[in-house]
Amino acid sequence: MSTRRDFIKTSGLAFAGLSLSKYNFSSISIMKNFISQRPLLSERKFKSDAVENKIEEVKQNIKDEKLAWMFENCYPNTLDTTVNFQFLNGKPDTFVITGDINAMWLRDSSAQVWPYLPLANDDVKLKQLLAGVINRQTKCILIDPYANAFNFGPTGSEWDKDLTEMKPELHERKWELDSLCYPIKLAHGYWKTTNDISCFDSKWIEAMKLVLKTFKQQQRKDGHGPYKFQRITAWQPDTVPGSGYGNPIKPVGLICSIFRPSDDATIFPFYIPSNYFAVVSLRQLSEMFVKIFNDKNFAQQCSTLADEVENALKIYSLTNHLNFGEMISYEADGFGNQLFMDDPSFPGLLSLPYFGCISESNPIYQNTRKFILSESNPYFFKGKFGEGIGSPHTGMGKIWPLSLIMRALTSENDEEISSCLKTLIKTDADSGFIHESFDADNPRIFTRKWFAWANTLFGELIIKLHQEKPYLLKV
């Protein structure tokens, strides 16, 4: 049974979800004390010369042997272990699992392959793999725009009995606004990087029009809309109040998200970070429809909705906090109620600059950041091995490395970035990989030993530092 909450306690090496026999212990990397934890070459799911060249280039410039070892293990983890690439009806098709859960999330799959996008023009096979993710996501959206996770085929899932409109192609049907934003982000980034429009066919156009329709439905101006969800469970964040529609909202132009990117139910259905993300995504979609298809009518519809959501955010997402001044709230309901916290899954408040939603130097963001990284945030934890943001998803006292990586990605402060790196190095439980969460006082207690999104994002951070602040990798 798949879960994102079960904790693993280990006293030895943790490997990325594969049996020990698949690892080449005779192949020792250039670091004399660290053995590569990648699968044998013959066991890797996908091989990219461009990625291998990047690993060697970056690794040679990392002084700390363990950090170099972790980068070598983590950056290619998505390609090594999670992708299933094929040509289907003459078109590339890529199914991407999350790691230890054998299903494809629209969010995770986009984020997992995003760090490889800059190399697409250097490797034809890698470019095809990325196009294949876009093609597969198109199929998924057309199956059900409200689902967050999909099976490889119509196999059913352990969540078949959820009180919602399940289909055999669905792994899980939690409506998360970001699930439809991520495929736009990936498609736009792919187009900008490669100038290839081969995957933007009639089915992709149909899917994007369904995205816009779904966004508008979840503004809930004409009732609840077609989506509802409940689960028979004792785990409160896995089910939804209000007969499956969520707590009440006042229609103000924002878009409801019944679940957060962590797959936990929202308290107030206007999940603010994803509404910011939707504004960016809608404008990217508008640009694509003008420049690729010359469809100014649909482009204008996207721009109009983006403007409406942005204007509503200015009214309903901001507040004057008692201790931090003007800042952005985490959730809202349109009645004036707001929730103040942050969760390490993305998009969250900390990650807004990463998604192009706000400038890192914006005073409102800086006030928000100070709140997020303080004990005023109920899910900011400190322990013997570091400090960082945790989540209701894994319980109290459990720090998510994703939050440490994102803190570094959204900072220009060298000391802050170095501190995040040091914490990441000492909290991997000697596995060479990044986990979902770790106990702040004992990092050998952790969740998800095979979590490809966290591994690949860690690789993205190291490459960014290699390009922009290489001196931080030489200490």
NORHUVEN-V887757 format. One record per pair of residues at least 24 apart in sequence whose ideal C-beta (glycine too) atoms are under 8 Angstrom apart, sorted by sequence separation. I is the first residue (numbers start at 1). J is the second residue. D is the distance in Angstrom with one decimal. If there is no record, write none. Layout:
BEGIN
i-><I:I>
j-><J:J>
d-><D:D>
END
This chain:
BEGIN
i-><13:51:52:109:143:147:148:183:184:241:282:328:434:18:51:144:147:148:149:238:240:143:144:147:148:238:239:401:109:110:143:146:147:148:184:237:238:279:282:48:51:109:148:183:237:278:399:30:140:144:146:220:229:236:405:82:83:221:229:279:342:34:48:106:148:180:220:227:278:279:340:33:34:47:104:147:219:32:36:46:401:31:34:38:45:46:78:106:180:219:275:279:373:401:402:424:31:34:38:44:45:78:94:106:145:180:219:342:388:401:36:37:44:45:92:94:104:219:220:328:340:341:343:387:400:401:31:36:44:45:46:79:92:96:218:219:275:276:326:327:328:340:341:342:386:400:401:31:38:45:78:94:177:218:275:326:341:342:385:399:45:46:92:93:94:141:218:350:398:399:29:45:75:91:92:96:215:327:328:386:398:399:39:91:94:95:107:177:272:276:326:327:348:369:385:386:398:399:38:39:93:94:106:141:275:325:385:394:397:398:29:85:92:93:105:106:175:324:394:397:85:91:105:106:324:327:344:397:104:138:272:344:83:86:103:104:137:270:318:321:324:343:344:345:391:85:88:103:104:324:342:344:390:101:103:104:323:343:345:417:134:137:343:398:405:79:321:343:360:360:402:406:409:421:134:175:324:354:360:388:402:405:409:417:133:134:323:350:385:387:394:401:405:408:103:175:255:386:418:174:253:254:345:351:354:385:402:409:414:417:130:134:173:253:272:344:346:350:354:383:384:385:405:16:95:272:273:345:350:353:383:384:385:401:408:418:253:254:272:344:348:351:382:383:384:385:414:131:253:254:271:272:344:351:381:130:252:271:272:346:350:16:138:142:270:145:254:269:270:344:18:164:215:252:268:270:16:17:135:139:142:164:252:267:268:269:270:16:51:54:131:134:138:142:145:163:164:266:268:138:141:145:163:164:104:127:131:162:163:215:48:51:84:103:131:142:145:146:162:163:50:53:103:107:117:127:135:138:141:145:162:163:268:101:120:134:137:141:212:268:277:48:107:111:114:161:268:276:50:51:107:110:114:117:121:159:267:50:106:109:110:113:117:120:121:212:273:274:49:105:106:120:211:273:48:51:107:110:114:118:273:280:50:106:110:117:273:276:280:48:106:208:272:280:47:48:177:254:273:277:279:46:177:178:264:273:276:146:164:177:254:277:48:146:163:175:176:208:262:276:17:175:176:252:261:262:276:16:17:46:175:176:178:250:251:260:262:174:175:176:249:250:261:273:174:176:248:249:250:260:261:212:247:249:261:176:248:261:200:205:174:209:212:216:212:215:172:200:181:200:212:177:178:185:197:178:181:185:188:4:177:181:184:188:191:2:176:177:184:2:178:181:185:188:2:177:181:184:188:2:177:180:184:187:191:92:91:148:148:264:264:262:264:262:263:262:107:237:2:237:1:181:178:178:185:5:111:4:112:112:115:111:114:115:113:108:112:115:108:111:115:111:114:100:115:99:100:100:99:100:99:98:99:67:70:98:99:70:97:98:77:67:70:74:66:73:74:73:74:64:70:69:70:70:81:82:81:78:77:78:78:77:78:77:75:74:75:73:74:77:75:76:74:75:74:75:7:71:75:5:70:71:75:4:5:4:5:71:37:37:67:37:34:62:58:62:58:61:67:58:54:57:61:64:63:62:63:64:61:62:63:61:14:15:13:14:16:12:13:15:10:13:14:10:14:4:14:17:18:11:16:17:10:15:16:9:14:15:9:10:16:8:7:8:7:8:10:16:7:8:6:8:5:4:4>
j-><37:75:76:133:167:171:172:207:208:265:306:352:458:43:76:169:172:173:174:263:265:169:170:173:174:264:265:427:136:137:170:173:174:175:211:264:265:306:309:76:79:137:176:211:265:306:427:59:169:173:175:249:258:265:434:112:113:251:259:309:372:65:79:137:179:211:251:258:309:310:371:65:66:79:136:179:251:65:69:79:434:65:68:72:79:80:112:140:214:253:309:313:407:435:436:458:66:69:73:79:80:113:129:141:180:215:254:377:423:436:72:73:80:81:128:130:140:255:256:364:376:377:379:423:436:437:68:73:81:82:83:116:129:133:255:256:312:313:363:364:365:377:378:379:423:437:438:69:76:83:116:132:215:256:313:364:379:380:423:437:84:85:131:132:133:180:257:389:437:438:69:85:115:131:132:136:255:367:368:426:438:439:80:132:135:136:148:218:313:317:367:368:389:410:426:427:439:440:80:81:135:136:148:183:317:367:427:436:439:440:72:128:135:136:148:149:218:367:437:440:129:135:149:150:368:371:388:441:149:183:317:389:129:132:149:150:183:316:364:367:370:389:390:391:437:132:135:150:151:371:389:391:437:149:151:152:371:391:393:465:183:186:392:447:454:129:371:393:410:411:453:457:460:472:186:227:376:406:412:440:454:457:461:469:186:187:376:403:438:440:447:454:458:461:157:229:309:440:472:229:308:309:400:406:409:440:457:464:469:472:186:190:229:309:328:400:402:406:410:439:440:441:461:73:152:329:330:402:407:410:440:441:442:458:465:475:311:312:330:402:406:409:440:441:442:443:472:190:312:313:330:331:403:410:440:190:312:331:332:406:410:77:199:203:331:207:316:331:332:406:81:227:278:315:331:333:80:81:199:203:206:228:316:331:332:333:334:81:116:119:196:199:203:207:210:228:229:331:333:204:207:211:229:230:171:194:198:229:230:282:116:119:152:171:199:210:213:214:230:231:119:122:172:176:186:196:204:207:210:214:231:232:337:171:190:204:207:211:282:338:347:119:178:182:185:232:339:347:122:123:179:182:186:189:193:231:339:123:179:182:183:186:190:193:194:285:346:347:123:179:180:194:285:347:123:126:182:185:189:193:348:355:126:182:186:193:349:352:356:125:183:285:349:357:125:126:255:332:351:355:357:125:256:257:343:352:355:226:244:257:334:357:129:227:244:256:257:289:343:357:99:257:258:334:343:344:358:99:100:129:258:259:261:333:334:343:345:258:259:260:333:334:345:357:259:261:333:334:335:345:346:298:333:335:347:263:335:348:288:293:263:298:301:305:302:305:263:292:274:293:305:271:273:280:292:274:277:281:284:101:274:278:281:285:288:100:274:275:282:101:277:280:284:287:102:277:281:284:288:103:278:281:285:288:292:199:199:259:263:391:392:391:393:392:393:393:261:392:158:393:158:347:346:347:355:235:346:263:452:453:456:453:456:457:456:452:456:459:453:456:460:457:460:448:463:448:449:450:450:451:451:451:452:421:424:452:453:425:452:453:433:425:428:432:425:432:433:433:434:425:432:432:433:434:450:452:452:452:452:453:455:455:456:456:455:455:456:455:456:459:458:459:458:459:459:460:394:458:462:393:458:459:463:393:394:394:395:462:431:432:462:433:432:462:462:466:463:466:473:466:463:466:470:473:473:473:474:475:473:474:475:474:429:431:430:431:433:430:431:433:429:432:433:431:435:436:446:449:450:444:449:450:444:449:450:444:449:450:445:446:452:445:445:446:446:447:449:455:447:448:447:449:447:447:448>
d-><7.4:7.4:7.7:5.9:6.5:7.9:5.7:7.9:7.5:7.8:3.8:7.5:4.9:7.8:5.5:7.6:6.9:7.1:7.8:7.9:5.2:5.0:6.1:4.6:4.6:7.6:6.6:6.9:7.7:7.4:7.3:6.1:7.7:7.4:7.2:3.7:7.1:4.9:7.5:7.8:6.3:6.9:5.1:8.0:5.2:7.6:7.6:7.5:8.0:6.7:4.7:6.3:6.2:7.7:7.6:6.7:7.9:4.7:8.0:5.3:4.4:6.0:6.1:5.9:4.9:4.8:5.3:7.1:5.8:4.9:7.1:6.1:6.6:7.4:7.1:7.7:6.2:7.8:7.8:4.4:4.8:4.3:7.8:7.3:6.6:7.5:4.3:6.3:6.4:6.5:5.6:7.3:7.2:6.4:7.8:6.9:8.0:3.8:6.1:7.1:6.3:6.3:5.3:7.5:6.3:7.2:7.0:5.7:7.1:7.8:6.3:4.6:4.7:6.0:4.4:7.7:7.2:5.6:5.8:6.4:7.6:5.6:6.5:7.8:6.5:7.5:5.9:6.9:7.7:6.8:5.0:7.3:6.8:6.2:5.0:7.4:7.7:6.5:7.6:6.2:7.3:7.5:5.5:6.8:3.7:4.8:7.1:5.4:6.7:5.1:7.7:3.2:7.8:4.4:5.9:5.4:5.5:7.9:7.0:6.3:6.9:5.8:4.9:4.9:4.5:7.0:7.5:6.9:4.1:6.0:6.6:7.6:7.1:8.0:3.5:7.8:5.4:4.4:4.7:7.6:6.7:8.0:5.5:7.7:7.5:5.7:7.1:7.2:7.2:7.8:6.1:4.2:7.9:7.8:6.2:6.4:6.0:5.2:5.6:6.7:5.5:5.6:6.5:6.8:7.2:4.9:5.4:6.9:6.2:7.1:6.2:7.6:6.2:5.5:5.9:7.7:7.3:4.9:4.4:5.3:5.3:5.6:4.7:7.8:7.5:5.7:7.5:7.3:6.6:7.7:4.7:4.6:6.5:7.8:4.6:5.1:4.4:6.9:6.9:7.4:5.7:7.1:6.9:6.9:7.2:5.8:8.0:6.4:7.9:4.5:5.8:5.7:6.5:7.9:6.1:7.5:7.6:4.8:7.7:7.2:7.1:7.4:7.3:7.3:7.3:7.9:6.4:7.5:5.6:7.7:7.6:7.8:7.5:7.3:6.3:5.2:7.2:6.4:7.0:7.9:5.5:5.2:5.6:7.1:6.7:5.4:6.1:6.8:7.4:7.5:5.6:5.6:5.6:5.6:7.3:6.8:6.4:6.8:6.0:6.5:4.6:6.2:7.8:5.0:5.7:6.2:6.7:6.7:6.8:6.0:7.7:6.3:6.5:6.1:6.3:3.6:7.2:5.5:5.7:7.2:7.0:6.7:5.2:7.7:5.3:5.8:7.4:6.9:6.5:4.9:2.5:4.7:7.6:7.4:7.9:7.4:6.7:4.8:5.9:4.6:7.8:7.9:6.5:4.3:7.8:5.2:6.2:7.0:3.6:7.1:7.8:6.1:3.6:6.7:5.0:5.6:5.2:5.6:6.2:6.7:6.4:5.8:7.6:6.7:6.2:8.0:6.3:7.6:4.5:7.2:6.6:7.5:6.5:7.3:3.9:6.2:7.6:6.6:5.4:7.5:6.5:6.3:5.8:5.8:5.3:6.8:6.4:5.6:6.3:6.3:6.8:4.6:5.3:5.3:5.2:7.6:4.4:5.6:4.2:4.9:4.2:6.5:6.9:7.2:7.7:6.1:6.7:6.6:4.0:7.6:7.2:6.3:7.1:3.6:4.7:6.8:7.8:6.9:7.2:7.0:4.0:8.0:7.2:7.1:7.9:7.1:8.0:4.7:6.1:4.4:5.1:7.6:6.0:7.9:7.2:7.3:7.9:6.7:7.8:7.1:4.6:7.2:5.6:6.8:7.8:6.9:5.6:7.0:4.2:7.4:5.5:3.8:6.6:5.4:6.8:7.3:5.6:3.7:4.4:8.0:6.1:7.2:6.5:5.5:6.1:7.7:8.0:5.7:5.9:7.4:7.2:5.3:7.6:4.0:5.2:6.9:4.8:6.3:7.0:6.9:5.2:6.1:5.8:5.6:4.4:5.5:5.7:5.8:5.2:6.5:5.8:6.0:7.4:5.7:7.9:4.6:5.6:7.2:7.2:5.3:7.1:7.8:7.5:7.3:7.6:6.4:7.3:7.9:7.1:3.6:6.7:6.3:7.9:4.9:6.3:7.9:5.7:7.7:5.3:3.9:5.5:6.7:7.7:4.1:7.4:7.8:7.1:7.0:4.8:6.3:4.6:4.6:5.1:6.7:6.8:6.0:4.1:7.1:6.2:6.9:5.0:3.4:3.8:7.7:4.1:6.1:6.7:5.1:5.1:6.6:5.9:7.6:6.6:7.7:6.5:7.3:7.6:7.2:7.3:7.2:5.7:6.9:6.3:6.8:6.3:6.3:7.6:5.9:6.7:7.9:6.9:6.2:7.9:7.8:5.5:4.6:4.6:6.3:4.1:7.3:3.9:5.7:4.2:7.6:6.4:7.5:7.3:7.1:8.0:4.3:5.8:7.7:7.0:7.4:7.2:7.5:4.1:5.6:6.2:7.2:6.1:7.7:5.4:7.2:7.3:7.8:7.6:7.1:6.9:7.4:5.6:5.4:5.2:7.5:7.0:4.5:6.1:5.7:6.7:6.8:5.6:7.8:7.7:5.8:7.5:7.7:7.1:6.7:5.2:5.3:5.3:5.2:7.8:7.1:7.8:7.6:5.2:5.6:5.0:7.4:3.9:6.8:7.3:5.9:6.9:6.8:7.1:4.4:3.9:7.1:5.0:7.1:4.5:6.8:7.6:6.3:7.7:7.0:7.8:6.7:7.1:5.7:6.4:7.5:5.5:4.2:6.1:5.9:5.9:7.0:5.4:5.7:7.5:7.7:7.2:4.8:6.6:4.6:5.1:8.0:7.2:3.9:4.8:6.1:7.5:3.9:6.6:7.4:6.9:7.8:7.4:7.5:4.7:2.8:5.2:7.9:7.9:7.4:7.1:6.5:7.1:6.1:7.4:6.3:6.0:7.7:7.8:4.7:7.2:4.5:7.6:7.0:7.3:7.3:6.3:8.0:6.0:6.1:7.2:4.8:7.0:7.9:6.1:7.7:6.7:4.8:4.9:7.6:5.9:7.7:6.3:7.0:5.6:6.9:6.0:3.7:5.5:7.7:5.5:7.6:5.9:7.6:6.6:7.9:7.6:6.6:7.7:6.5:7.5:6.6:7.0:2.7:5.8:7.0:4.5:6.5:4.1:7.7:5.2:7.7:7.7:7.6:5.9:6.0:6.9:6.7:7.5:7.2:5.5:7.8:6.7:5.8:6.7:7.0:6.6>
END
